[in-house]
Amino acid sequence: MGKLTYDSYLTADFDDRVLAHIQLVIGAKLRRGESFYFSWRDDPLTGGGRSTVWIHPGIALAYKYFGSKIPTLNREWVEALSLSANSATGLQVVAEPPSSTA
């Protein structure tokens, strides 16, 4: 289980595979200077609910992976996450579609 740290104070846990895909999508948008919302469901063990943050090039993000192996990326999932990030509601973790290259 990896961790995303936002602005040095807020952390969220994600599976390493999910985190790798999120990192790629966030990085692509930030390289273009784009700001956007990022929302996720909170773990029921921490109270449940949903969190949303404003992702901006001036706000520090850190990605910490549990495993040492880099997950294989699913291009279709990256595209689905990118579509979500480009919507008015911002990036939301969507289910991984089957990979057409598998």
MODAWO-V666219 format. One line per field, one symbol per residue. ss: DSSP state (A for helix, B for strand, O for the rest). phi: phi as a letter, one per 20 degrees, with the letter a starting at -180 (. if undefined). burial: b if it has 24 or more other ideal C-beta (glycine too) atoms within 12 Angstrom, else e. A space follows every 10 residues. Layout:
BEGIN
ss: ???
phi: ???
burial: ???
END
This chain:
BEGIN
ss: OBBBBBOOOB BBBBOAAAAA AAAAAAAAAA AOOOOBBBBB BOOAAAOOOB BBBBBOOOOO BBBBOOOOOO OOOOAAAAAA AAAAAOOOOO BBOOOOOOOO OO
phi: .ecdddlmcd ccecggffff ffgfffgfff femedaeccb eefgfdomnb ccceebgedf ccdcefeeef ffedgffgff ffgffeefen fcfdffffef ef
burial: ebebebeeee bbbbebbbbb bbbbbbeebe eeeeebbbbb eeeeeeeeee bebebeeeee bebeeeeeee bebbeebbeb bbebbeeeeb bbbbebeeee ee
END
